[in-house]
Amino acid sequence: WYQRRVRGLLDICNFVPRLHIVLLLVQFRMSATVVLPDIAVEWTMLEKLALVSAVVKKGNSNWPTVSRLVRPYISPSKNIELFSAKNCALKYDHLVEQLNKGKKKSDLSNEALAEQVLQQVTAERISELKEKVKKLHANCTQLHVELNEVNSGKYNAHIEVAWDEVQKRKHSQDF
């Protein structure tokens, strides 16, 4: 039974690196429920921001409430169970570790630490949105250039040739 269950788990998690599979197997033996490590599924910046905002609002000890507050911001393609209270706690701890990477252990309160993480994630989200705006602006500029070329008549000859070919095909199919 156990081997069949483990094989099924490995089939499901074939995209997870080997170290994470070992962690999953250890976790599987220790509990009835298996929670994917937060590293296995990448959270979007919006999901991270929703998580940290919920922690600032509700504290880092009320994970079921935090999980409920995060759920409206989950990407539709993701399984809602990946944002359980346990996974929210794991992801928040991971974000705190990233913030404190290379720093001495701080004596900040939980609230102050949550505020720092919120500032960091907010800055990353703003950067992400600025990049999206740049890409959209570039696309709009390109469309504007193409529209001006069409309006100036640059493609009229090409359109007439293409239209004639369509008419010839249509005429040949009628016979």
C-alpha positions, 0 to 999 in steps of 0.5 A: 500500500505504502509503495503504491501511494509513494509511486502515485505521489512521485507521478504527481510530483515529477516536476519537483526536484529530487530534494523536494521529493525526499522532503515530501516523502518524509512529510508523507510518513509523518502526517496523513496530509501532504503539503507541497513545499512552497518552493515547488509552486511559484507564487505570483507577486500579486499572491505574495503581496496578498499574503503579506498584506493579510499577515500585516492585517491579521498577524502571523499566528492566524493562518486560516484567516490569512489563507482565506484573505489570500484566496481571492487573489489566486491565479485561476490556473492554480489549485486552491489547496496550494494556498492552505493555512500551512502553505501560507505560513511556509511561504511567509517564512520563506519571504522572511528568510529572503529578507533576512538573507545575509543579515544578522538575526534581527530583534524586530517584532512580528509586526515590524518584520511583517511591515518590512516584508510588505515594503519589499514585496510592494516594491517588487510588485511595483517594479513588475507593474512598471515592466508590464506598462513598458511592454504594453506601451511598446506594443501600443506604439508598434500598433500605432506605427502599423496603423499609420502605415496602413492609413498612408496606403503603404500596403494597398498594393499588397492588399490588392494582390492578396484580395485577387488571390482570394477571389481566384481561389473562391472562383476556382472552388465554385467550379 
